[in-house]
């Protein structure tokens, strides 16, 4: 039998361990353990680092039990996990406080202070990204103001996968893709930004060594081997941030390819062989899991989340029924537009005050129009990022979009996106998301594949191709123009309504 590769995804709602056949990429077994999310105050989002670690180790132990005797065939482990989340350790490698998550929104004032200190030009020069609440560094600046005693105890800043990597190997380290999401890392130099760290009076020693995603962090230590049932000494790759690993798992490892993840949030990611930065920094510019490469990314905070809200608050019906409703309505939903900004919006608007809205309701509006407007509105939100990508120089314009996430299971939504984006939309043989990409990175670290690109090209196949339909492309361009105008008209009103709320 061939060797097995394990990918471990330390996500927001749970940790997923996946074993794949090293030769074919076929999934052999998987296991998941859930995490709790705490919101002790409005806009706060926290998790217990020890619970994250224990759930991740538990998922690996469950996977080993599912593999049985084949657990001894595991040749490598690759890591991935939620980006930006700050796990802060003291000098004894114990958590100082609960982890502050990527979706934590408390650091608005800290972002303003960082921007005032460095300016947009300084941020573009040093770290190539705006200061946003979700990133790691603004959380540290917030702690200085609000929890100075906790900040005084900090000796190490890790992301969730790196915290689990410490438990597996005893080594402190991260990879370039997760480091890029902290706001303390220069993705052009692929190194921590000494200028930004000094400007914000942070301690450079807090940030761990950052290596390439397919490089080796260490080997599975004896304690972790006993806890998981996997072979001691197994190579453990540094791995990659969830979106970077997800791109590997979809084969988005070459120019011209992009991915859209239709999960709770919506992600649009385009691979770039060389670093490209949007002059206005409307998109994130991060280091990719492919050595020397980068990616441009936009994040829509409520994609599947907006659809779930509609299901629970309005439709009270399963997703299949909602899609069936949407198919009964004409494109354009009878002149109804839905703005899906139910949790504010990240890119390209950077508008924490944004809200959701139906615009154009009439007495003739029915369930079908509501459902179609929701799916179209989410697609238009993703198209906002797509439009920014296509406004940059031709070298970063992707001509193929690979879909992943729960929404990608809908044939109607897949074709809708092809028409809205005016691009070929594809699905692949890989449906396991970041954990699959992490497993491939483990194989690179163990020498099973010579490169990240080779691993992805060998194991990921395109299964379906959907071309845009010209008549629908024209129709959706008209409707999307009204969507864009509606947001522009309401942006000031959203801020006022937020103050009332």
Order of alpha helices (4+ residues) and beta strands (2+ residues): beta-beta-beta-beta-alpha-beta-beta-beta-alpha-alpha-alpha-beta-alpha-beta-alpha-beta-beta-alpha-beta-beta-alpha-beta-beta-alpha-beta-beta-beta-beta-alpha-alpha-beta-beta-alpha-beta-alpha-beta-alpha-alpha-beta-alpha
